Amino acid sequence: MQLTGNGLVVEAKPLPGAASAEYLTAALRRSDVLREGCVDKVRLESSRPTLLSRTIRLSLTYDRTVDAPSSLILKTGLPNRVVGLFDPGYREVEFYANVAAVMSTHRFPRCFEAHWDQTTKAWHLLLEDLTDSHIIATRWPLPPTMEQCQRMLQTLARFHAEWWDDPRLGASIGTWLGSDAIDRLVQRFEIQFKTFADRLGDRVPRERRDLYEQFLGATPRLFARYHAHRHLSLIHGDAHVWNYFLPRDGTDDIRLFDWDAWRIGVASNDLAYMMATHWYPDRRRRMEQALLDHYHAALTAHGVCGYDRRALDDDYRLSALWQIMTPVWQSAIDLPAAIWWSHLERIMLAVDDLGCRDLLA
């Protein structure tokens, strides 16, 4: 590790080939943002590892005066990350290449290149640098204010509304899970939970083990909501409050990032992950219903019809129940216990508060 001139800590690791001046020149030309001239110099501003990727901020200078980005974010894989249950980066590359490219609203950073190598599974994204114009509301795990949450849900509702029951879902955008794929998913989760419970011992008490067993037995019926292919959308899949960039100027130009878990699904899955999984009971009880009201109003304002407030409540309870899978899966992909243990405790409390066990009857 080393300090830059501005005091930021950076990793003392070699930069990927995609950070070279020659590579960036070609990429920016392909994306039609550099029509003349070349990238002359590239300077590392910061580099930080996250749980599944590496985010590098690059400052660019050109060989002449051009109207082109003066900085970029290069997001790439961790060099020593062992690929396990899924390929980190693949879905995010797919999102920028196939989904973002056809959207009418840009609720995500602009992407100048999305690259995936099928053979090596190496990947990277060249993204718009929002460092100077946007902020993350708080530092994890401090939650945002009510007003900030409302603005985030306004943005999420707008994204959901754009894809709500869109005929491209499952055709050119995303994939519907068939019965065989769902059976494999449930079987894999059953194995993951057994490993999880065996490892934790009495930290997963009998009452919780029973809940998971009932849940696994009920999955064919619980999937009926998904199989209806009605009132579904694209979901972000990781829409916690620290995956939003809020504009410094207070406008509505909020951007969502980290799209590696996007898929077709019930929109309330994003809401349950944001609130039921991440918030302790007192905060959730005080804010949950008001924020669901706010989200539903925004969804309606952006053109969603025939989906009433009661339907959202029903979906939210079901989504909260599905969230009991999250800590088990996060443990299976070797995320730190500091993340998934708190998720486990909070989602169990939410399941009780919301009467989700009734859905297993």
ABEGO torsion letter per residue (X at the ends): XBBBAAGBBBBBBBBBAAABAAAAAAAAAAAGABABEBBABBBBABBBBBAABBBBBBBBBBABBBBBBABBBBBBBBAABBBBABBBGAAAAAAAAAAAAABABBABBBBABBBBBAAAGBBBBBBBBAAAABBBABBOABBBBAAAAAAAAAAAAAAAAAABGBAABGBABEBBBBAAAAAAAAAAAAAAAAAAAAAAEAABBAAAAAAAAAAAAAAAAAAAAAAAGBGBBBBAGAABAAABBBBAAGBABBBBBGAAABBBBBAAAAAAAAAAAABBAAAAAAAAAAAAAAAAAAAAAAGBBGBBAAAAAAAAAAAAAAAAAAAAAAAAAGBBAAAAAAAAAAAAAAAAAAGAAAAAX
